[in-house]
Amino acid sequence: MIVGQDILTHLGIKKIMVIISHYELIFNSNNNIFYVKSNDVSYCPFCNCCLSVKDSKNRTVINDDGRKQIYRIRRLICQSCSKIHSELPNFIQPFKHYGSEVIEPVLDEVSDQCPAENSTIKRWLKWFDDSISYIECALTALKIEVSNNTINLMNYSSIIDNMRCKGKGWLRRITQLLVNSGSWLSATI
């Protein structure tokens, strides 16, 4: 029988990262690497305890002009449960080689200059189409939890659509909300 945290793992929900939105990018011209210096305090998505730095690793991201850029991101360890989490700046999409500024216009169908191959673009569109119901439900659950209220389904409007209407950056905001709440469904990635 699968119980507790094992159920989340069985369903493909992995809490192996945290997303930060307050950071500095420090470029080292000797090795052509951007170091991500966090200005956020990160908490463990498993137990909500503070995380401390364990080490760091390189993460390659392809930007909107097709160039690969290397970022040095921290790996954090929870002092309470000993889980290790990668600390990603909010422009890096989990489990993707491209940044959110490349993927978001494709999902909005407003990009005609995407550096990704057509097969990659098709996978993004399929991922989003397959995941949109889950994402909407997860965002709705978060809204109910945070507001400590119920939602009137007769007057319900899509949270995703509302966030998209606010302009650029909706994908990174949604990703950060879902990852940091432990609701990112990595099995659909």
C-alpha positions as CSV (number, residue, x, y, z in Angstrom):
1,M,0.0,0.0,0.0
2,I,1.2,3.5,-0.9
3,V,0.8,6.1,1.8
4,G,1.9,9.7,2.6
5,Q,4.7,11.2,0.6
6,D,5.0,8.0,-1.4
7,I,1.6,8.7,-3.0
8,L,2.9,12.0,-4.4
9,T,6.0,10.2,-5.7
10,H,3.9,7.5,-7.2
11,L,1.7,10.1,-9.0
12,G,4.8,11.8,-10.4
13,I,4.7,14.9,-8.1
14,K,8.3,15.7,-7.2
15,K,9.3,18.5,-4.9
16,I,12.9,18.6,-5.9
17,M,13.3,22.3,-6.5
18,V,12.3,25.7,-5.4
19,I,11.8,28.7,-7.6
20,I,13.1,32.2,-6.6
21,S,12.1,35.6,-8.0
22,H,14.5,37.9,-6.2
23,Y,18.1,37.3,-7.3
24,E,21.1,38.8,-9.0
25,L,22.9,37.4,-12.0
26,I,26.6,37.9,-11.7
27,F,28.6,37.2,-14.8
28,N,32.1,35.7,-14.6
29,S,33.9,36.4,-17.8
30,N,36.7,33.9,-16.9
31,N,34.4,30.9,-17.4
32,N,31.4,32.5,-19.1
33,I,29.0,31.5,-16.4
34,F,26.3,33.5,-14.7
35,Y,26.1,32.9,-11.0
36,V,22.7,33.2,-9.5
37,K,22.8,35.0,-6.2
38,S,19.5,34.6,-4.3
39,N,17.9,37.4,-2.3
40,D,15.1,35.1,-1.2
41,V,14.9,32.8,1.8
42,S,14.0,29.4,0.5
43,Y,11.9,26.8,2.4
44,C,11.6,23.1,2.0
45,P,8.4,22.1,0.1
46,F,8.3,18.9,2.1
47,C,8.4,20.4,5.7
48,N,8.6,24.2,5.3
49,C,11.9,24.4,7.2
50,C,14.6,26.8,6.0
51,L,17.0,25.4,3.4
52,S,20.8,25.9,3.6
53,V,23.4,25.8,0.8
54,K,24.8,22.3,0.1
55,D,26.7,23.0,-3.2
56,S,26.0,24.2,-6.7
57,K,25.7,22.9,-10.2
58,N,25.6,24.3,-13.7
59,R,22.4,24.5,-15.7
60,T,22.4,25.3,-19.4
61,V,19.4,27.3,-20.7
62,I,18.8,28.3,-24.4
63,N,17.7,31.9,-24.6
64,D,15.4,33.6,-27.2
65,D,18.1,34.1,-29.7
66,G,19.1,30.5,-29.6
67,R,22.3,30.9,-27.6
68,K,23.2,28.6,-24.8
69,Q,23.9,30.2,-21.5
70,I,25.3,28.5,-18.4
71,Y,23.9,29.4,-15.0
72,R,25.4,28.2,-11.7
73,I,22.5,27.4,-9.4
74,R,22.6,26.4,-5.8
75,R,21.5,23.1,-4.4
76,L,20.0,23.5,-1.0
77,I,19.5,20.9,1.8
78,C,16.8,20.9,4.4
79,Q,18.2,20.8,7.9
80,S,15.1,19.0,9.1
81,C,14.3,16.3,6.5
82,S,17.6,16.3,4.6
83,K,15.9,16.6,1.2
84,I,18.0,18.3,-1.5
85,H,16.4,20.9,-3.8
86,S,17.7,22.9,-6.8
87,E,17.1,26.6,-6.5
88,L,16.0,27.9,-9.9
89,P,15.6,31.5,-10.9
90,N,12.0,32.0,-12.2
91,F,13.1,32.4,-15.8
92,I,14.2,28.7,-15.9
93,Q,11.5,26.3,-16.6
94,P,11.8,23.0,-14.7
95,F,12.9,20.1,-16.8
96,K,13.2,22.3,-19.9
97,H,16.3,23.4,-21.9
98,Y,14.6,26.7,-22.9
99,G,13.8,29.7,-20.7
100,S,10.2,30.7,-20.0
101,E,10.6,33.8,-22.3
102,V,11.0,31.3,-25.2
103,I,8.3,28.9,-24.2
104,E,5.6,31.4,-23.2
105,P,5.1,33.1,-26.6
106,V,4.9,29.6,-28.2
107,L,2.1,28.7,-25.8
108,D,0.4,32.0,-26.5
109,E,0.8,31.3,-30.3
110,V,2.4,34.7,-30.8
111,S,5.9,33.6,-31.6
112,D,7.3,33.4,-35.2
113,Q,11.0,33.5,-34.2
114,C,11.4,30.5,-31.8
115,P,14.9,29.0,-31.8
116,A,13.6,25.6,-30.9
117,E,13.0,22.8,-33.4
118,N,9.5,22.0,-34.5
119,S,9.5,18.7,-32.6
120,T,10.3,20.6,-29.4
121,I,7.6,23.1,-30.0
122,K,5.1,20.3,-30.6
123,R,6.1,18.7,-27.3
124,W,5.6,22.0,-25.4
125,L,2.2,22.5,-26.9
126,K,1.2,18.9,-26.1
127,W,2.6,19.2,-22.6
128,F,0.5,22.4,-22.0
129,D,-2.6,20.9,-23.6
130,D,-2.3,17.8,-21.5
131,S,-1.5,19.7,-18.3
132,I,-3.9,22.7,-18.5
133,S,-6.7,21.0,-16.6
134,Y,-4.4,19.9,-13.8
135,I,-2.7,23.3,-13.6
136,E,-6.1,25.0,-13.4
137,C,-7.3,22.7,-10.6
138,A,-4.0,23.1,-8.7
139,L,-4.2,26.9,-9.0
140,T,-7.8,26.8,-7.9
141,A,-6.9,24.7,-4.9
142,L,-4.1,27.1,-4.0
143,K,-6.5,30.0,-4.2
144,I,-9.0,28.3,-1.9
145,E,-6.2,27.4,0.5
146,V,-4.7,30.9,0.6
147,S,-8.0,32.8,0.7
148,N,-9.4,30.3,3.2
149,N,-12.6,30.6,1.3
150,T,-14.7,28.7,-1.3
151,I,-15.1,29.5,-5.0
152,N,-18.4,30.2,-6.6
153,L,-18.4,27.8,-9.5
154,M,-21.3,29.7,-11.1
155,N,-19.1,32.8,-11.5
156,Y,-15.8,30.9,-12.0
157,S,-13.3,32.3,-14.5
158,S,-10.1,30.6,-15.5
159,I,-7.1,31.5,-13.3
160,I,-4.8,30.7,-16.2
161,D,-6.7,33.0,-18.5
162,N,-6.7,35.7,-15.9
163,M,-2.9,35.4,-15.5
164,R,-2.4,35.3,-19.2
165,C,-4.4,38.6,-19.6
166,K,-2.0,40.4,-17.3
167,G,0.7,40.1,-20.0
168,K,4.2,38.6,-20.2
169,G,5.5,36.5,-17.4
170,W,2.4,34.4,-16.7
171,L,4.3,31.1,-17.3
172,R,7.0,31.9,-14.8
173,R,4.4,33.1,-12.2
174,I,2.3,29.9,-12.6
175,T,5.4,27.7,-12.5
176,Q,6.7,29.4,-9.3
177,L,3.3,29.0,-7.5
178,L,3.0,25.4,-8.4
179,V,6.7,24.4,-7.7
180,N,6.9,26.2,-4.4
181,S,3.6,24.8,-3.2
182,G,4.7,21.2,-4.1
183,S,2.1,21.0,-6.8
184,W,4.3,20.8,-9.9
185,L,3.4,17.6,-11.7
186,S,6.8,16.5,-13.2
187,A,5.4,13.4,-14.7
188,T,3.6,15.5,-17.4
189,I,6.8,17.4,-18.3
